[in-house]
């Protein structure tokens, strides 16, 4: 097992006074949406902290738009308060271009941010299988693409299979012909579950970036992520549906920590309104239709033409996604594409960020008072400066980081139009500091 203090040994020599007190401390990183924070998230934090005997928990969290291609249920500051009340020490914002990207872009953007912090020992996540060894085996093959695997992949693609189907078929063929201790059923099951798939992408990102961070997974508890069954360890989807239908009631204590329910009550005006989203998107589609949409991330010419041809049938966000989806285009893919149009996230943007190793401003959304020592460590051990006060952005961020920050801020202003509180001037907000 690679330990973080070996990786940073050269830095330690010059920063020994700061690091000597922390060298044997363990810090875990968790990539999350907390949309909203529930008992399953609390279980993940507590279990990983206990299992790994970790001293600190660092969160990289989506801002005001999430990976399914939709506004977050409540705003990033409300969710930050929830996380800090339930075991997190510090919360960083995952830039919106990664937060609304494919599973691969989401993972690579978030892992890059964790790498840049310089202090993370473990990346912890929940998965349906709970086996980090199985997920690592799959991720290693997919990332390194051995010759036999790649040959089968190309053959299946030529036969007309989709990339996802061809990839799975090539993977199964490679594993069955190799001395690997997993069978066809293990691999097939791994690809049936969204958290397994995301875990594979996290590990691929760790491998491709030669990261010293170790992956660690616990078995996910509770309902499937898309289930609407309301029980202990309910999915975030079930909680969102319940609140939309019933409001913020005491019944939520079954599936959300009490502190999080109170935080949500106190910030009810930060809950997003789908109707307002639909109006904003309709306006943007009409505004952009003469230019086409294929410059936006994830949108090819065929989809652009399909959007243009169907604008006259636009009624609302959800029905338009349903109208555009097909056998080859899932609802979630369409939803992400439409959010990229709304927020102005282009292919050129992503290519630029990819070419710079998925660059991110290291922006703190909130932290505990006790986390100031963590910030000192990060600033001492890397050349990447931590952004706590937005007013310092122009002094400490590169031009690229400032550009990404502007996109994050503008997306949050758009989010403000989607909820009842209206846009926030984030430069005037007080930093969230929790006890």
Secondary structure, 3 states (H helix, E strand, C coil): CCCHHHHCHHHHHHCHHHHCCCCCCCEEEEEECCCCCCHHHHHHHHHHHHHCCCCEEEEEEECCEECCCEECCCCHHHHHHHHHHCCCCEEEEECHHHHCCCHHHHHHHHHHHHHHHCCCCEEEEEECCCCHHHHHHHHHHHHHCCHHHHHHHHHHHHCCCCHHHHHHHHHHHHHHCCCCCCCHHHHHHHCCCHHHHHHHHHHHHHHHCCCCCEEEEEECCCCCCCCCCCCCCCCHHHHHHHHHHHCCCHHHHHCCCHHHHHHHHHCHHHCECHHHHHHHHHHHHHHHHHHCCCCECCCCHHHHHHHHHHHHHCCCHHHHHHHHCCCCCCHHHHHHHHHHHHHCCEHHHHHHHHHCCCCCCEEEEEEEHHHHHHHHHHHHHCCCCEECCHHHHHHHCCHHHHHHHHHHHHHHHHHHHHECCCCCCHHHCCCEEEC
